[in-house]
Amino acid sequence: MYNSYLPSIIKQFEYYKSLGDKTINQLSIEELKKEFVDDSNSIAIIVKHIAGNMLSRWTNFLTEDGEKSWRYRDKEFEDTFQTKEELVIYWMKGWNCLFDAISSLTEKDLERIIYIRNQGHTVIEAINRQLAHYAYHIGQLVFLGKLLKKNNWVSLSIPKGKSKTYNQEKFNQEKGRRHFTDDL
């Protein structure tokens, strides 16, 4: 499992990071900070929450509870970014923490029990939990990005009306084992 699960999960995280990166790259700081209704989350706030979660969950992943005493989750929902560069630096800090933690795992680690808020998880369960959490929020980033850019949005997936062409390209390739992100 080690030889297939960890490389696959790393590619999955890289894929969701790339969706976030491509969304952030299309937007100005003003767009990143836009809230559509009172008490909603802007992209900047969601980025702050994702990165804050990553820093808490992945710092000393195998030896400390994933909810750190130094994390102030409620403050993640206060937009404090002044520049796009500041937002991107924090975004990258979270992702670097995640990738450093995962890349150091060994096969023996996968069945270890780690804790998040005193709830025991195998390492695999904890990784899957976080992947689902980040995918959920990155979907929000992409959706908000589309709303902000309207007709100027550069699609991050198969554009509407292009499924047939996309599928034809895929079926023209020889069958083989590969990850769906390999040619993105």
N, C-alpha and C positions, 0 to 999 in steps of 0.2 A: 504493500500500500504506500509506503514511504516514497517509492520511486515514481508513483503516479499522482498521489494526492497532493503532496507539497508543490511540485512543479505546476500542477493544474490550478491550485488555489492561488499561487503567486500570480499566475496569468490572469485569473479572475479579478484579483485586486488591481492588477495593472490596468485591466480593461476599464474598471469603474473609475480608477484614477484618471485615465485618459478622457473619459466622458466629462468628468469634472473639469479637467484642464482645458478641454476644447470649448466648454461652455464659458469658463472664466475668460479665456482668451478673446472671445467674441464681444465681451462687454466692457463698458467703461466703469470707473469707480462709482459714478452716479447710478448707473443701472444695477450694479452689484448691491448697492445699498437701498434700492427701491423696495418699499413695502406696499403691497397692493391694497391692503385694508389695515385698519388699526389692529394692533396686536397680532399681526402675522409675521412671518419670518422672511427677511430678505435673503438673497443668496449669500451675502456677507455673513449674516447671522448663522445660516446653516453651515457654511464653511467653518466658522468659529466653533460651532458645536461638534462637527465631525472631527476636526483636528484636536479639540479638547478631549473628546472621547478617546481618540487614538492614543494620545499621550498618556492618559490614565490607564487604559487597558493594556498597552503594549510595553510600558516601562516596567522592567523587572517582571515580565509576563509570567515566568515560571515560579517566582518566589514570593510575590506579594499579591494581595487582593487587587483585582482590576479596578476597583473604585478607590482611588487614592485619597488620603486625608487632605492633600493639598489641592484637590480639584474642587472648584466652585462652579458646579454645573449651571446654576441659575445665571451666573455672570456670562456664560457662553451665549446667552440670548440677549445680550446688550451689545449693540454694534459699536465697537471702539476703533475700527480700522479707519485710518485717515487717508491711506493711499492703496492703490491696487497692489503695489509692490509689497506692502506690509501684509496684505491679505494672502498673497501668493507665498510669501516666506513662511507664514504660519501654517498654511495648507501643506507645504512641503515638509515642514518640521513634523507634522503628524504622520504623513506617509513614510518619511524616513524612519521614524520610530517603529512603525508597523513592519516595514520590510526588513529592518535590522533584526527585529525579534523573530520573524518567521524564518529568515534565512539561516538563523543559528540553530534551528530545531534539528533534532536527530530522530531517527525512527523510534527510539525508546521513549521520546518525549510525547508522542502522539496519544498515548493512553494515560499519561499522567493526569492527575486531578489538580486543577487550578480553581481559584475562587473569584467570583464577581459578586460583590455584596454578600459574602459568606455563602453563596450558592455554588456547590461543587459542579464542575464541568470537566469532561475530558478535554484535552487540548484541542482535539478535533471539534468537539461541540462548541468550544469557545470561539474557535476560528470561524466556524459556520455561523454562529450567532452574530459575530461582528461583520462578516461579509453581507449577511442579510440586512443588518442595520445600515451599513454604508450604502448598499444598493438602493435601499428605500430613500435615503436622503439625497443621493446623487440623482435619482429619478426626479426628485423635487427641483433640484438645481437645473436640470435640463428643461423641464417643463416651464419653469419661470423664465429661463433664458429664451425659449421660444416665444413666450408671451411678450417679452421685452423687445425682441428683435423683429417680430412679425415677419414680413416678407424678406427681411434681410438675414434671417436665420440660415446658417449653413448646417444642413442636416448631418447628424452624427450616426445615422443608421441608414437603412434602405429607404430612400425618399419615396413618397407616395407616387404610385404609378410605375415604379421601377422594379417591382418584385419579380416580374417575368424575366427581365434582363438579368437581374442578380442571380436568380435560380439557374438560368441557362448557363451563366458563367461557372457556377458551382458544379453543375452536372456535366460540364465539358471537361472537368478535371478527373483524373483517375481516382478511384476509391483509394483511400488511405487513412491511416490514423493520424489525426492532427487536431490541434485545439482550434476552436472556432475563431480565436483572436489572432491566429498566426498570420493572417493576411489582411489585417485591418490597418 
